[in-house]
Amino acid sequence: MKKIKTIGCEEALKHLLAYLDQELGPAKRRELEHHIEICRTCFSRAEFEKLLKTQLREAGRETVGAAFEEKIKSLLGRF
């Protein structure tokens, strides 16, 4: 079994968003997952970012009322 490289918080946070978007290669993903398992601070940050991504995705699916849409169009028309 290959030993997993230990990374620090700075490197973990640098790659966190790519990890959450499933854009990391297998080696870097394992390093980050290992760090998150042993570091409560980075674990908490990862959980926060996951929750935020979920809420933003869900908010993007909501529709707005016609009055709000007209107000936005009116404001944009002023520029």
mmCIF file of the N, C-alpha and C atoms, coordinates in Angstrom:
data_MODEL
# 
_entry.id   MODEL 
# 
loop_
_atom_site.group_PDB 
_atom_site.id 
_atom_site.type_symbol 
_atom_site.label_atom_id 
_atom_site.label_alt_id 
_atom_site.label_comp_id 
_atom_site.label_asym_id 
_atom_site.label_entity_id 
_atom_site.label_seq_id 
_atom_site.pdbx_PDB_ins_code 
_atom_site.Cartn_x 
_atom_site.Cartn_y 
_atom_site.Cartn_z 
_atom_site.occupancy 
_atom_site.B_iso_or_equiv 
_atom_site.pdbx_formal_charge 
_atom_site.auth_seq_id 
_atom_site.auth_comp_id 
_atom_site.auth_asym_id 
_atom_site.auth_atom_id 
_atom_site.pdbx_PDB_model_num 
ATOM 1   N N  . MET A 1 1  ? 0.838   -1.178 0.000   1.00 0.00 ? 1  MET A N  1 
ATOM 2   C CA . MET A 1 1  ? 0.000   0.000  0.000   1.00 0.00 ? 1  MET A CA 1 
ATOM 3   C C  . MET A 1 1  ? 0.885   1.244  0.000   1.00 0.00 ? 1  MET A C  1 
ATOM 4   N N  . LYS A 1 2  ? 0.573   2.195  -0.849  1.00 0.00 ? 2  LYS A N  1 
ATOM 5   C CA . LYS A 1 2  ? 1.333   3.426  -0.971  1.00 0.00 ? 2  LYS A CA 1 
ATOM 6   C C  . LYS A 1 2  ? 1.036   4.368  0.188   1.00 0.00 ? 2  LYS A C  1 
ATOM 7   N N  . LYS A 1 3  ? 2.093   5.008  0.702   1.00 0.00 ? 3  LYS A N  1 
ATOM 8   C CA . LYS A 1 3  ? 1.915   5.978  1.775   1.00 0.00 ? 3  LYS A CA 1 
ATOM 9   C C  . LYS A 1 3  ? 1.340   7.272  1.199   1.00 0.00 ? 3  LYS A C  1 
ATOM 10  N N  . ILE A 1 4  ? 0.369   7.838  1.890   1.00 0.00 ? 4  ILE A N  1 
ATOM 11  C CA . ILE A 1 4  ? -0.265  9.080  1.452   1.00 0.00 ? 4  ILE A CA 1 
ATOM 12  C C  . ILE A 1 4  ? 0.583   10.253 1.934   1.00 0.00 ? 4  ILE A C  1 
ATOM 13  N N  . LYS A 1 5  ? 0.898   11.164 1.018   1.00 0.00 ? 5  LYS A N  1 
ATOM 14  C CA . LYS A 1 5  ? 1.658   12.363 1.355   1.00 0.00 ? 5  LYS A CA 1 
ATOM 15  C C  . LYS A 1 5  ? 0.813   13.225 2.303   1.00 0.00 ? 5  LYS A C  1 
ATOM 16  N N  . THR A 1 6  ? 1.459   13.740 3.341   1.00 0.00 ? 6  THR A N  1 
ATOM 17  C CA . THR A 1 6  ? 0.772   14.618 4.281   1.00 0.00 ? 6  THR A CA 1 
ATOM 18  C C  . THR A 1 6  ? 0.893   16.057 3.789   1.00 0.00 ? 6  THR A C  1 
ATOM 19  N N  . ILE A 1 7  ? -0.250  16.731 3.701   1.00 0.00 ? 7  ILE A N  1 
ATOM 20  C CA . ILE A 1 7  ? -0.254  18.128 3.278   1.00 0.00 ? 7  ILE A CA 1 
ATOM 21  C C  . ILE A 1 7  ? -0.725  18.992 4.448   1.00 0.00 ? 7  ILE A C  1 
ATOM 22  N N  . GLY A 1 8  ? -0.405  20.270 4.389   1.00 0.00 ? 8  GLY A N  1 
ATOM 23  C CA . GLY A 1 8  ? -0.814  21.202 5.426   1.00 0.00 ? 8  GLY A CA 1 
ATOM 24  C C  . GLY A 1 8  ? -2.124  21.885 5.083   1.00 0.00 ? 8  GLY A C  1 
ATOM 25  N N  . CYS A 1 9  ? -2.600  22.671 6.022   1.00 0.00 ? 9  CYS A N  1 
ATOM 26  C CA . CYS A 1 9  ? -3.881  23.361 5.850   1.00 0.00 ? 9  CYS A CA 1 
ATOM 27  C C  . CYS A 1 9  ? -3.875  24.295 4.643   1.00 0.00 ? 9  CYS A C  1 
ATOM 28  N N  . GLU A 1 10 ? -2.795  25.020 4.445   1.00 0.00 ? 10 GLU A N  1 
ATOM 29  C CA . GLU A 1 10 ? -2.745  25.971 3.335   1.00 0.00 ? 10 GLU A CA 1 
ATOM 30  C C  . GLU A 1 10 ? -2.935  25.261 1.996   1.00 0.00 ? 10 GLU A C  1 
ATOM 31  N N  . GLU A 1 11 ? -2.236  24.155 1.814   1.00 0.00 ? 11 GLU A N  1 
ATOM 32  C CA . GLU A 1 11 ? -2.387  23.408 0.559   1.00 0.00 ? 11 GLU A CA 1 
ATOM 33  C C  . GLU A 1 11 ? -3.775  22.775 0.468   1.00 0.00 ? 11 GLU A C  1 
ATOM 34  N N  . ALA A 1 12 ? -4.286  22.282 1.580   1.00 0.00 ? 12 ALA A N  1 
ATOM 35  C CA . ALA A 1 12 ? -5.618  21.668 1.581   1.00 0.00 ? 12 ALA A CA 1 
ATOM 36  C C  . ALA A 1 12 ? -6.670  22.682 1.145   1.00 0.00 ? 12 ALA A C  1 
ATOM 37  N N  . LEU A 1 13 ? -6.614  23.881 1.715   1.00 0.00 ? 13 LEU A N  1 
ATOM 38  C CA . LEU A 1 13 ? -7.600  24.907 1.366   1.00 0.00 ? 13 LEU A CA 1 
ATOM 39  C C  . LEU A 1 13 ? -7.428  25.383 -0.075  1.00 0.00 ? 13 LEU A C  1 
ATOM 40  N N  . LYS A 1 14 ? -6.196  25.376 -0.552  1.00 0.00 ? 14 LYS A N  1 
ATOM 41  C CA . LYS A 1 14 ? -5.928  25.775 -1.940  1.00 0.00 ? 14 LYS A CA 1 
ATOM 42  C C  . LYS A 1 14 ? -6.639  24.836 -2.929  1.00 0.00 ? 14 LYS A C  1 
ATOM 43  N N  . HIS A 1 15 ? -6.781  23.571 -2.569  1.00 0.00 ? 15 HIS A N  1 
ATOM 44  C CA . HIS A 1 15 ? -7.370  22.578 -3.466  1.00 0.00 ? 15 HIS A CA 1 
ATOM 45  C C  . HIS A 1 15 ? -8.805  22.197 -3.099  1.00 0.00 ? 15 HIS A C  1 
ATOM 46  N N  . LEU A 1 16 ? -9.345  22.804 -2.057  1.00 0.00 ? 16 LEU A N  1 
ATOM 47  C CA . LEU A 1 16 ? -10.650 22.388 -1.547  1.00 0.00 ? 16 LEU A CA 1 
ATOM 48  C C  . LEU A 1 16 ? -11.769 22.525 -2.574  1.00 0.00 ? 16 LEU A C  1 
ATOM 49  N N  . LEU A 1 17 ? -11.859 23.656 -3.249  1.00 0.00 ? 17 LEU A N  1 
ATOM 50  C CA . LEU A 1 17 ? -12.960 23.846 -4.200  1.00 0.00 ? 17 LEU A CA 1 
ATOM 51  C C  . LEU A 1 17 ? -12.845 22.894 -5.387  1.00 0.00 ? 17 LEU A C  1 
ATOM 52  N N  . ALA A 1 18 ? -11.637 22.657 -5.856  1.00 0.00 ? 18 ALA A N  1 
ATOM 53  C CA . ALA A 1 18 ? -11.451 21.687 -6.946  1.00 0.00 ? 18 ALA A CA 1 
ATOM 54  C C  . ALA A 1 18 ? -11.863 20.294 -6.470  1.00 0.00 ? 18 ALA A C  1 
ATOM 55  N N  . TYR A 1 19 ? -11.571 19.982 -5.223  1.00 0.00 ? 19 TYR A N  1 
ATOM 56  C CA . TYR A 1 19 ? -11.973 18.696 -4.646  1.00 0.00 ? 19 TYR A CA 1 
ATOM 57  C C  . TYR A 1 19 ? -13.495 18.571 -4.623  1.00 0.00 ? 19 TYR A C  1 
ATOM 58  N N  . LEU A 1 20 ? -14.153 19.608 -4.139  1.00 0.00 ? 20 LEU A N  1 
ATOM 59  C CA . LEU A 1 20 ? -15.619 19.564 -4.055  1.00 0.00 ? 20 LEU A CA 1 
ATOM 60  C C  . LEU A 1 20 ? -16.266 19.498 -5.433  1.00 0.00 ? 20 LEU A C  1 
ATOM 61  N N  . ASP A 1 21 ? -15.599 20.041 -6.437  1.00 0.00 ? 21 ASP A N  1 
ATOM 62  C CA . ASP A 1 21 ? -16.100 19.978 -7.811  1.00 0.00 ? 21 ASP A CA 1 
ATOM 63  C C  . ASP A 1 21 ? -15.629 18.716 -8.529  1.00 0.00 ? 21 ASP A C  1 
ATOM 64  N N  . GLN A 1 22 ? -14.971 17.817 -7.797  1.00 0.00 ? 22 GLN A N  1 
ATOM 65  C CA . GLN A 1 22 ? -14.455 16.551 -8.316  1.00 0.00 ? 22 GLN A CA 1 
ATOM 66  C C  . GLN A 1 22 ? -13.507 16.774 -9.490  1.00 0.00 ? 22 GLN A C  1 
ATOM 67  N N  . GLU A 1 23 ? -12.621 17.754 -9.337  1.00 0.00 ? 23 GLU A N  1 
ATOM 68  C CA . GLU A 1 23 ? -11.673 18.102 -10.386 1.00 0.00 ? 23 GLU A CA 1 
ATOM 69  C C  . GLU A 1 23 ? -10.230 17.742 -10.027 1.00 0.00 ? 23 GLU A C  1 
ATOM 70  N N  . LEU A 1 24 ? -10.026 17.045 -8.921  1.00 0.00 ? 24 LEU A N  1 
ATOM 71  C CA . LEU A 1 24 ? -8.668  16.653 -8.527  1.00 0.00 ? 24 LEU A CA 1 
ATOM 72  C C  . LEU A 1 24 ? -8.352  15.252 -9.028  1.00 0.00 ? 24 LEU A C  1 
ATOM 73  N N  . GLY A 1 25 ? -7.084  15.039 -9.326  1.00 0.00 ? 25 GLY A N  1 
ATOM 74  C CA . GLY A 1 25 ? -6.637  13.697 -9.680  1.00 0.00 ? 25 GLY A CA 1 
ATOM 75  C C  . GLY A 1 25 ? -6.661  12.801 -8.457  1.00 0.00 ? 25 GLY A C  1 
ATOM 76  N N  . PRO A 1 26 ? -6.522  11.503 -8.656  1.00 0.00 ? 26 PRO A N  1 
ATOM 77  C CA . PRO A 1 26 ? -6.635  10.553 -7.541  1.00 0.00 ? 26 PRO A CA 1 
ATOM 78  C C  . PRO A 1 26 ? -5.631  10.778 -6.411  1.00 0.00 ? 26 PRO A C  1 
ATOM 79  N N  . ALA A 1 27 ? -4.376  11.067 -6.736  1.00 0.00 ? 27 ALA A N  1 
ATOM 80  C CA . ALA A 1 27 ? -3.359  11.242 -5.695  1.00 0.00 ? 27 ALA A CA 1 
ATOM 81  C C  . ALA A 1 27 ? -3.656  12.473 -4.843  1.00 0.00 ? 27 ALA A C  1 
ATOM 82  N N  . LYS A 1 28 ? -3.939  13.595 -5.473  1.00 0.00 ? 28 LYS A N  1 
ATOM 83  C CA . LYS A 1 28 ? -4.221  14.834 -4.737  1.00 0.00 ? 28 LYS A CA 1 
ATOM 84  C C  . LYS A 1 28 ? -5.519  14.685 -3.942  1.00 0.00 ? 28 LYS A C  1 
ATOM 85  N N  . ARG A 1 29 ? -6.507  13.982 -4.511  1.00 0.00 ? 29 ARG A N  1 
ATOM 86  C CA . ARG A 1 29 ? -7.769  13.744 -3.805  1.00 0.00 ? 29 ARG A CA 1 
ATOM 87  C C  . ARG A 1 29 ? -7.520  12.956 -2.520  1.00 0.00 ? 29 ARG A C  1 
ATOM 88  N N  . ARG A 1 30 ? -6.694  11.908 -2.602  1.00 0.00 ? 30 ARG A N  1 
ATOM 89  C CA . ARG A 1 30 ? -6.383  11.106 -1.408  1.00 0.00 ? 30 ARG A CA 1 
ATOM 90  C C  . ARG A 1 30 ? -5.649  11.943 -0.363  1.00 0.00 ? 30 ARG A C  1 
ATOM 91  N N  . GLU A 1 31 ? -4.716  12.776 -0.809  1.00 0.00 ? 31 GLU A N  1 
ATOM 92  C CA . GLU A 1 31 ? -3.995  13.640 0.124   1.00 0.00 ? 31 GLU A CA 1 
ATOM 93  C C  . GLU A 1 31 ? -4.959  14.577 0.855   1.00 0.00 ? 31 GLU A C  1 
ATOM 94  N N  . LEU A 1 32 ? -5.856  15.167 0.109   1.00 0.00 ? 32 LEU A N  1 
ATOM 95  C CA . LEU A 1 32 ? -6.808  16.108 0.704   1.00 0.00 ? 32 LEU A CA 1 
ATOM 96  C C  . LEU A 1 32 ? -7.769  15.387 1.643   1.00 0.00 ? 32 LEU A C  1 
ATOM 97  N N  . GLU A 1 33 ? -8.274  14.242 1.225   1.00 0.00 ? 33 GLU A N  1 
ATOM 98  C CA . GLU A 1 33 ? -9.183  13.479 2.086   1.00 0.00 ? 33 GLU A CA 1 
ATOM 99  C C  . GLU A 1 33 ? -8.489  13.056 3.374   1.00 0.00 ? 33 GLU A C  1 
ATOM 100 N N  . HIS A 1 34 ? -7.221  12.663 3.261   1.00 0.00 ? 34 HIS A N  1 
ATOM 101 C CA . HIS A 1 34 ? -6.462  12.282 4.456   1.00 0.00 ? 34 HIS A CA 1 
ATOM 102 C C  . HIS A 1 34 ? -6.324  13.487 5.391   1.00 0.00 ? 34 HIS A C  1 
ATOM 103 N N  . HIS A 1 35 ? -6.003  14.640 4.834   1.00 0.00 ? 35 HIS A N  1 
ATOM 104 C CA . HIS A 1 35 ? -5.854  15.845 5.663   1.00 0.00 ? 35 HIS A CA 1 
ATOM 105 C C  . HIS A 1 35 ? -7.173  16.191 6.352   1.00 0.00 ? 35 HIS A C  1 
ATOM 106 N N  . ILE A 1 36 ? -8.264  16.130 5.615   1.00 0.00 ? 36 ILE A N  1 
ATOM 107 C CA . ILE A 1 36 ? -9.576  16.457 6.177   1.00 0.00 ? 36 ILE A CA 1 
ATOM 108 C C  . ILE A 1 36 ? -9.952  15.489 7.302   1.00 0.00 ? 36 ILE A C  1 
ATOM 109 N N  . GLU A 1 37 ? -9.499  14.242 7.183   1.00 0.00 ? 37 GLU A N  1 
ATOM 110 C CA . GLU A 1 37 ? -9.783  13.259 8.231   1.00 0.00 ? 37 GLU A CA 1 
ATOM 111 C C  . GLU A 1 37 ? -9.070  13.584 9.537   1.00 0.00 ? 37 GLU A C  1 
ATOM 112 N N  . ILE A 1 38 ? -7.896  14.212 9.450   1.00 0.00 ? 38 ILE A N  1 
ATOM 113 C CA . ILE A 1 38 ? -7.113  14.450 10.662  1.00 0.00 ? 38 ILE A CA 1 
ATOM 114 C C  . ILE A 1 38 ? -7.167  15.899 11.152  1.00 0.00 ? 38 ILE A C  1 
ATOM 115 N N  . CYS A 1 39 ? -7.689  16.812 10.342  1.00 0.00 ? 39 CYS A N  1 
ATOM 116 C CA . CYS A 1 39 ? -7.716  18.230 10.719  1.00 0.00 ? 39 CYS A CA 1 
ATOM 117 C C  . CYS A 1 39 ? -9.165  18.698 10.868  1.00 0.00 ? 39 CYS A C  1 
ATOM 118 N N  . ARG A 1 40 ? -9.569  18.965 12.085  1.00 0.00 ? 40 ARG A N  1 
ATOM 119 C CA . ARG A 1 40 ? -10.952 19.376 12.343  1.00 0.00 ? 40 ARG A CA 1 
ATOM 120 C C  . ARG A 1 40 ? -11.272 20.727 11.709  1.00 0.00 ? 40 ARG A C  1 
ATOM 121 N N  . THR A 1 41 ? -10.303 21.626 11.666  1.00 0.00 ? 41 THR A N  1 
ATOM 122 C CA . THR A 1 41 ? -10.533 22.944 11.086  1.00 0.00 ? 41 THR A CA 1 
ATOM 123 C C  . THR A 1 41 ? -10.847 22.820 9.597   1.00 0.00 ? 41 THR A C  1 
ATOM 124 N N  . CYS A 1 42 ? -10.040 22.067 8.877   1.00 0.00 ? 42 CYS A N  1 
ATOM 125 C CA . CYS A 1 42 ? -10.272 21.903 7.435   1.00 0.00 ? 42 CYS A CA 1 
ATOM 126 C C  . CYS A 1 42 ? -11.511 21.054 7.162   1.00 0.00 ? 42 CYS A C  1 
ATOM 127 N N  . PHE A 1 43 ? -11.780 20.086 8.052   1.00 0.00 ? 43 PHE A N  1 
ATOM 128 C CA . PHE A 1 43 ? -13.010 19.302 7.923   1.00 0.00 ? 43 PHE A CA 1 
ATOM 129 C C  . PHE A 1 43 ? -14.227 20.223 8.019   1.00 0.00 ? 43 PHE A C  1 
ATOM 130 N N  . SER A 1 44 ? -14.200 21.114 9.015   1.00 0.00 ? 44 SER A N  1 
ATOM 131 C CA . SER A 1 44 ? -15.316 22.051 9.198   1.00 0.00 ? 44 SER A CA 1 
ATOM 132 C C  . SER A 1 44 ? -15.460 22.959 7.981   1.00 0.00 ? 44 SER A C  1 
ATOM 133 N N  . ARG A 1 45 ? -14.354 23.431 7.451   1.00 0.00 ? 45 ARG A N  1 
ATOM 134 C CA . ARG A 1 45 ? -14.393 24.303 6.272   1.00 0.00 ? 45 ARG A CA 1 
ATOM 135 C C  . ARG A 1 45 ? -14.955 23.546 5.073   1.00 0.00 ? 45 ARG A C  1 
ATOM 136 N N  . ALA A 1 46 ? -14.545 22.292 4.899   1.00 0.00 ? 46 ALA A N  1 
ATOM 137 C CA . ALA A 1 46 ? -15.046 21.481 3.787   1.00 0.00 ? 46 ALA A CA 1 
ATOM 138 C C  . ALA A 1 46 ? -16.555 21.268 3.916   1.00 0.00 ? 46 ALA A C  1 
ATOM 139 N N  . GLU A 1 47 ? -17.013 20.988 5.118   1.00 0.00 ? 47 GLU A N  1 
ATOM 140 C CA . GLU A 1 47 ? -18.445 20.790 5.336   1.00 0.00 ? 47 GLU A CA 1 
ATOM 141 C C  . GLU A 1 47 ? -19.218 22.081 5.059   1.00 0.00 ? 47 GLU A C  1 
ATOM 142 N N  . PHE A 1 48 ? -18.682 23.216 5.498   1.00 0.00 ? 48 PHE A N  1 
ATOM 143 C CA . PHE A 1 48 ? -19.314 24.505 5.231   1.00 0.00 ? 48 PHE A CA 1 
ATOM 144 C C  . PHE A 1 48 ? -19.417 24.754 3.729   1.00 0.00 ? 48 PHE A C  1 
ATOM 145 N N  . GLU A 1 49 ? -18.323 24.535 3.005   1.00 0.00 ? 49 GLU A N  1 
ATOM 146 C CA . GLU A 1 49 ? -18.311 24.769 1.561   1.00 0.00 ? 49 GLU A CA 1 
ATOM 147 C C  . GLU A 1 49 ? -19.278 23.831 0.837   1.00 0.00 ? 49 GLU A C  1 
ATOM 148 N N  . LYS A 1 50 ? -19.368 22.578 1.281   1.00 0.00 ? 50 LYS A N  1 
ATOM 149 C CA . LYS A 1 50 ? -20.329 21.629 0.683   1.00 0.00 ? 50 LYS A CA 1 
ATOM 150 C C  . LYS A 1 50 ? -21.756 22.128 0.865   1.00 0.00 ? 50 LYS A C  1 
ATOM 151 N N  . LEU A 1 51 ? -22.070 22.557 2.084   1.00 0.00 ? 51 LEU A N  1 
ATOM 152 C CA . LEU A 1 51 ? -23.407 23.059 2.387   1.00 0.00 ? 51 LEU A CA 1 
ATOM 153 C C  . LEU A 1 51 ? -23.709 24.311 1.571   1.00 0.00 ? 51 LEU A C  1 
ATOM 154 N N  . LEU A 1 52 ? -22.756 25.211 1.480   1.00 0.00 ? 52 LEU A N  1 
ATOM 155 C CA . LEU A 1 52 ? -22.928 26.434 0.700   1.00 0.00 ? 52 LEU A CA 1 
ATOM 156 C C  . LEU A 1 52 ? -23.189 26.118 -0.767  1.00 0.00 ? 52 LEU A C  1 
ATOM 157 N N  . LYS A 1 53 ? -22.418 25.201 -1.345  1.00 0.00 ? 53 LYS A N  1 
ATOM 158 C CA . LYS A 1 53 ? -22.617 24.817 -2.750  1.00 0.00 ? 53 LYS A CA 1 
ATOM 159 C C  . LYS A 1 53 ? -24.025 24.242 -2.955  1.00 0.00 ? 53 LYS A C  1 
ATOM 160 N N  . THR A 1 54 ? -24.475 23.434 -2.022  1.00 0.00 ? 54 THR A N  1 
ATOM 161 C CA . THR A 1 54 ? -25.811 22.839 -2.119  1.00 0.00 ? 54 THR A CA 1 
ATOM 162 C C  . THR A 1 54 ? -26.880 23.918 -2.066  1.00 0.00 ? 54 THR A C  1 
ATOM 163 N N  . GLN A 1 55 ? -26.754 24.844 -1.127  1.00 0.00 ? 55 GLN A N  1 
ATOM 164 C CA . GLN A 1 55 ? -27.753 25.904 -0.994  1.00 0.00 ? 55 GLN A CA 1 
ATOM 165 C C  . GLN A 1 55 ? -27.761 26.827 -2.210  1.00 0.00 ? 55 GLN A C  1 
ATOM 166 N N  . LEU A 1 56 ? -26.597 27.140 -2.742  1.00 0.00 ? 56 LEU A N  1 
ATOM 167 C CA . LEU A 1 56 ? -26.536 27.987 -3.942  1.00 0.00 ? 56 LEU A CA 1 
ATOM 168 C C  . LEU A 1 56 ? -27.163 27.283 -5.150  1.00 0.00 ? 56 LEU A C  1 
ATOM 169 N N  . ARG A 1 57 ? -26.889 25.984 -5.266  1.00 0.00 ? 57 ARG A N  1 
ATOM 170 C CA . ARG A 1 57 ? -27.469 25.209 -6.369  1.00 0.00 ? 57 ARG A CA 1 
ATOM 171 C C  . ARG A 1 57 ? -28.995 25.211 -6.260  1.00 0.00 ? 57 ARG A C  1 
ATOM 172 N N  . GLU A 1 58 ? -29.508 25.014 -5.063  1.00 0.00 ? 58 GLU A N  1 
ATOM 173 C CA . GLU A 1 58 ? -30.959 24.993 -4.859  1.00 0.00 ? 58 GLU A CA 1 
ATOM 174 C C  . GLU A 1 58 ? -31.568 26.377 -5.074  1.00 0.00 ? 58 GLU A C  1 
ATOM 175 N N  . ALA A 1 59 ? -30.878 27.423 -4.638  1.00 0.00 ? 59 ALA A N  1 
ATOM 176 C CA . ALA A 1 59 ? -31.386 28.785 -4.817  1.00 0.00 ? 59 ALA A CA 1 
ATOM 177 C C  . ALA A 1 59 ? -31.468 29.141 -6.297  1.00 0.00 ? 59 ALA A C  1 
ATOM 178 N N  . GLY A 1 60 ? -30.553 28.609 -7.087  1.00 0.00 ? 60 GLY A N  1 
ATOM 179 C CA . GLY A 1 60 ? -30.556 28.875 -8.523  1.00 0.00 ? 60 GLY A CA 1 
ATOM 180 C C  . GLY A 1 60 ? -31.739 28.256 -9.255  1.00 0.00 ? 60 GLY A C  1 
ATOM 181 N N  . ARG A 1 61 ? -32.417 27.346 -8.605  1.00 0.00 ? 61 ARG A N  1 
ATOM 182 C CA . ARG A 1 61 ? -33.568 26.673 -9.223  1.00 0.00 ? 61 ARG A CA 1 
ATOM 183 C C  . ARG A 1 61 ? -34.890 27.372 -8.926  1.00 0.00 ? 61 ARG A C  1 
ATOM 184 N N  . GLU A 1 62 ? -34.853 28.310 -8.001  1.00 0.00 ? 62 GLU A N  1 
ATOM 185 C CA . GLU A 1 62 ? -36.079 29.009 -7.615  1.00 0.00 ? 62 GLU A CA 1 
ATOM 186 C C  . GLU A 1 62 ? -36.464 30.018 -8.695  1.00 0.00 ? 62 GLU A C  1 
ATOM 187 N N  . THR A 1 63 ? -37.758 30.222 -8.833  1.00 0.00 ? 63 THR A N  1 
ATOM 188 C CA . THR A 1 63 ? -38.243 31.224 -9.783  1.00 0.00 ? 63 THR A CA 1 
ATOM 189 C C  . THR A 1 63 ? -38.617 32.486 -9.012  1.00 0.00 ? 63 THR A C  1 
ATOM 190 N N  . VAL A 1 64 ? -38.562 33.595 -9.700  1.00 0.00 ? 64 VAL A N  1 
ATOM 191 C CA . VAL A 1 64 ? -38.928 34.868 -9.070  1.00 0.00 ? 64 VAL A CA 1 
ATOM 192 C C  . VAL A 1 64 ? -40.271 35.321 -9.623  1.00 0.00 ? 64 VAL A C  1 
ATOM 193 N N  . GLY A 1 65 ? -40.939 36.158 -8.851  1.00 0.00 ? 65 GLY A N  1 
ATOM 194 C CA . GLY A 1 65 ? -42.230 36.671 -9.281  1.00 0.00 ? 65 GLY A CA 1 
ATOM 195 C C  . GLY A 1 65 ? -42.075 37.693 -10.397 1.00 0.00 ? 65 GLY A C  1 
ATOM 196 N N  . ALA A 1 66 ? -43.150 37.920 -11.102 1.00 0.00 ? 66 ALA A N  1 
ATOM 197 C CA . ALA A 1 66 ? -43.148 38.867 -12.220 1.00 0.00 ? 66 ALA A CA 1 
ATOM 198 C C  . ALA A 1 66 ? -42.815 40.283 -11.761 1.00 0.00 ? 66 ALA A C  1 
ATOM 199 N N  . ALA A 1 67 ? -43.302 40.678 -10.595 1.00 0.00 ? 67 ALA A N  1 
ATOM 200 C CA . ALA A 1 67 ? -43.039 42.034 -10.090 1.00 0.00 ? 67 ALA A CA 1 
ATOM 201 C C  . ALA A 1 67 ? -41.543 42.237 -9.841  1.00 0.00 ? 67 ALA A C  1 
ATOM 202 N N  . PHE A 1 68 ? -40.906 41.237 -9.270  1.00 0.00 ? 68 PHE A N  1 
ATOM 203 C CA . PHE A 1 68 ? -39.472 41.332 -9.018  1.00 0.00 ? 68 PHE A CA 1 
ATOM 204 C C  . PHE A 1 68 ? -38.701 41.394 -10.335 1.00 0.00 ? 68 PHE A C  1 
ATOM 205 N N  . GLU A 1 69 ? -39.095 40.567 -11.269 1.00 0.00 ? 69 GLU A N  1 
ATOM 206 C CA . GLU A 1 69 ? -38.434 40.552 -12.578 1.00 0.00 ? 69 GLU A CA 1 
ATOM 207 C C  . GLU A 1 69 ? -38.570 41.909 -13.266 1.00 0.00 ? 69 GLU A C  1 
ATOM 208 N N  . GLU A 1 70 ? -39.744 42.520 -13.209 1.00 0.00 ? 70 GLU A N  1 
ATOM 209 C CA . GLU A 1 70 ? -39.948 43.834 -13.820 1.00 0.00 ? 70 GLU A CA 1 
ATOM 210 C C  . GLU A 1 70 ? -39.116 44.908 -13.130 1.00 0.00 ? 70 GLU A C  1 
ATOM 211 N N  . LYS A 1 71 ? -38.999 44.818 -11.812 1.00 0.00 ? 71 LYS A N  1 
ATOM 212 C CA . LYS A 1 71 ? -38.193 45.789 -11.073 1.00 0.00 ? 71 LYS A CA 1 
ATOM 213 C C  . LYS A 1 71 ? -36.721 45.696 -11.501 1.00 0.00 ? 71 LYS A C  1 
ATOM 214 N N  . ILE A 1 72 ? -36.222 44.502 -11.640 1.00 0.00 ? 72 ILE A N  1 
ATOM 215 C CA . ILE A 1 72 ? -34.830 44.300 -12.080 1.00 0.00 ? 72 ILE A CA 1 
ATOM 216 C C  . ILE A 1 72 ? -34.644 44.850 -13.491 1.00 0.00 ? 72 ILE A C  1 
ATOM 217 N N  . LYS A 1 73 ? -35.569 44.562 -14.375 1.00 0.00 ? 73 LYS A N  1 
ATOM 218 C CA . LYS A 1 73 ? -35.485 45.069 -15.755 1.00 0.00 ? 73 LYS A CA 1 
ATOM 219 C C  . LYS A 1 73 ? -35.501 46.600 -15.758 1.00 0.00 ? 73 LYS A C  1 
ATOM 220 N N  . SER A 1 74 ? -36.326 47.177 -14.915 1.00 0.00 ? 74 SER A N  1 
ATOM 221 C CA . SER A 1 74 ? -36.405 48.629 -14.816 1.00 0.00 ? 74 SER A CA 1 
ATOM 222 C C  . SER A 1 74 ? -35.087 49.222 -14.335 1.00 0.00 ? 74 SER A C  1 
ATOM 223 N N  . LEU A 1 75 ? -34.520 48.607 -13.311 1.00 0.00 ? 75 LEU A N  1 
ATOM 224 C CA . LEU A 1 75 ? -33.230 49.076 -12.782 1.00 0.00 ? 75 LEU A CA 1 
ATOM 225 C C  . LEU A 1 75 ? -32.124 48.936 -13.828 1.00 0.00 ? 75 LEU A C  1 
ATOM 226 N N  . LEU A 1 76 ? -32.114 47.834 -14.533 1.00 0.00 ? 76 LEU A N  1 
ATOM 227 C CA . LEU A 1 76 ? -31.101 47.633 -15.569 1.00 0.00 ? 76 LEU A CA 1 
ATOM 228 C C  . LEU A 1 76 ? -31.285 48.618 -16.729 1.00 0.00 ? 76 LEU A C  1 
ATOM 229 N N  . GLY A 1 77 ? -32.533 48.961 -17.010 1.00 0.00 ? 77 GLY A N  1 
ATOM 230 C CA . GLY A 1 77 ? -32.822 49.897 -18.082 1.00 0.00 ? 77 GLY A CA 1 
ATOM 231 C C  . GLY A 1 77 ? -32.266 51.302 -17.809 1.00 0.00 ? 77 GLY A C  1 
ATOM 232 N N  . ARG A 1 78 ? -32.079 51.622 -16.539 1.00 0.00 ? 78 ARG A N  1 
ATOM 233 C CA . ARG A 1 78 ? -31.533 52.935 -16.166 1.00 0.00 ? 78 ARG A CA 1 
ATOM 234 C C  . ARG A 1 78 ? -30.040 53.055 -16.498 1.00 0.00 ? 78 ARG A C  1 
ATOM 235 N N  . PHE A 1 79 ? -29.389 51.932 -16.651 1.00 0.00 ? 79 PHE A N  1 
ATOM 236 C CA . PHE A 1 79 ? -27.951 51.948 -16.940 1.00 0.00 ? 79 PHE A CA 1 
ATOM 237 C C  . PHE A 1 79 ? -27.792 51.877 -18.410 1.00 0.00 ? 79 PHE A C  1 
# 
